[in-house]
Amino acid sequence: MKGIRGVVGFVRTVEAGSFAGAAKNLGVTPVAVSKNVQRLERQLGVRLLQRSTRRLSLTEEGRIYYERCTGPLRELENAQSAIIDKGKSPTGTLKVVCLSPFGQNYVLPLIPAFSRQYPAVELELHLDDAVSDMIGGGYDVGIRAGQARDGAMVVREIAPLSFVVCGAPSYLAEHGIPRSAADLSQHNCLRLRRRDLPSQTLKWQLDPGANTDAPVRGNFVGHDFPTPVTAAVHGQGLVFAPLPLVLPLFRTGALKPVLPECVSQPARIFMHYVSRKHLPARMKAFVNFMLDRLRSNPDLTSDPQVLLAPFVCPAGTPPRSSRLRGRRTT
């Protein structure tokens, strides 16, 4: 057991990608971490890490050793957390990453109540739409939209994520209201291109029953949902956006939903965190607090048709029969 510091330093270095990152996590100096790992290598008689001026990389022996060490270390941490947290109120720093628009509209309004209930917890909230490396980023909890793919994470669903087509009153007054998915070919449709898939734009999955995608075209592409939504508010065109993001805009009249029968639920909003048998008290408090309130928020859990009904454009404005003039397509 005399090499336990070296084992911990080695595992944290691999997770952080550097001695400096591991040192920050452990609260020691990078030199101390490096020396502990070197001492471990001498005890084992093998090199675990290849070192260069720019980066560290695992040797084959290092990869095997890392895979065998992570499980037992996690059990030790669980045991320590269970004892430390027993009988104590939640304290310490909690690092949370959350997709930006959802965090601004639904998570941030809950933070004051959480802080009043748990004043000893320091909450560090990162609003980031990119898919984050939970372990590499040092995050305790993540709130995301889409489909969870990391089997090492505990995934708790918050709500299904509905999408709806909408546009500004000014755009609809000028170009007409689409009455069917086929009418979208006559409209300027604002699209989204994911950063990790730069060669294609996301499809508008409008008919969940038939599982069909609407053939949409337009002259504007954004790289996050708030961008095309904001463009739609200014009359650029129609947008297919998450209902929780645009519902506040329906209430102010900045946007109007159209094609309510085409609302789909291609994704979900979920909370995830690294699997542990004994969660730290601060982490358990945050997870339970947020799930309880978000799952009871009618904007997230009500039938989408009920939420849309007060804002749907009335019948009577025919869709335009001609394409938009001068429109460039991409």
Secondary structure as UniProt FT lines:
FT   TURN            2..3
FT   HELIX           4..16
FT   HELIX           19..26
FT   HELIX           30..44
FT   STRAND          49..51
FT   STRAND          56..58
FT   HELIX           60..85
FT   TURN            86..87
FT   STRAND          92..98
FT   HELIX           100..102
FT   HELIX           103..107
FT   HELIX           108..110
FT   HELIX           111..117
FT   TURN            119..120
FT   STRAND          121..127
FT   TURN            134..138
FT   STRAND          141..146
FT   TURN            151..152
FT   STRAND          153..167
FT   HELIX           169..175
FT   HELIX           181..186
FT   STRAND          189..192
FT   TURN            195..196
FT   TURN            198..199
FT   STRAND          204..207
FT   TURN            208..211
FT   STRAND          212..214
FT   STRAND          221..222
FT   HELIX           226..233
FT   TURN            234..235
FT   STRAND          238..242
FT   HELIX           243..252
FT   STRAND          256..258
FT   HELIX           260..262
FT   STRAND          264..274
FT   HELIX           281..294
FT   TURN            295..296
FT   HELIX           298..301
FT   HELIX           304..308
FT   TURN            309..311
FT   TURN            315..316
FT   TURN            325..326
//
